[in-house]
Amino acid sequence: MRRMFGLLAALVLSLAGVASAQAGVDVRVNIAAQRIQVTTTDGEVYNWAISSGRKGFRSPNGVYRPTRLEKSWYSRKYGGAMPHAVFFRGGYAIHGTTAVGALGRPASHGCIRLHPAHAAKLFALVKKHGAGQTRIALNGAVPDNVSQFAKASGGTKVTVAKAKTKPTATLAQQRKAPSWDAAREQILLRPALPAGAYGYQPYNLQRYYEPGPRWR
């Protein structure tokens, strides 16, 4: 009888060990859809909008484990707050953001951004189940032209350059264009030869139209 109870106790402990080994968090990031799906063996399922790396800052595809958890973190490189950060590869992390209006499209420097409340929930789940029982998978890609941030900045530069060029070109054309009326006035007002000089003709319209010789 004691032997039977011992076997039953061992079986219960082994089943508990299997259950604890299977317990964990599965995080799947769909970069093309800009969504993240989080499931746990406890039956919790979440699907949230994200912001992955924008043009020039792609998020790294692959399968990872959390390397460290930082409840309050600040990026010195890019100058931004990263609350409830779950780091999974070097400086890449899943974290909260204040730019919630950009969620659903690429906007980050490579990290996976979440709504602050969603980031706090994920942080709590990973902390509960442990980093060793958490799997993070990033898959997919988005076209570079989806990033409206990079596109908008480029368009602004082109518009400003054209706006500065047009007035300059117009002024140059105005300066080069001859004004004959102004030139004639300058010629007539310029100091002339003495009245008795050969070939001198004073500018007198009334005398010009009077009969008689017009030249001296």
Secondary structure, DSSP 4 states (H G I P E B T S, - for coil): -HHHHHHHHHHHHHHHHHHHHH--EEEEEETTTTEEEEEETTS-EEEEE-B-B-TT-PPPPEEE---EEESS-EETTTTEE-TTEEEEETTEEEEE-S-GGGTTS--BSSSEEE-HHHHHHHHHHHHHH-GGGEEEEEE----GGG-HHHHHHHHHHHHHHHHHHHHHHHHHHHHHS--HHHHHHHHHHS----TTSTT-----HHHHHSSS----
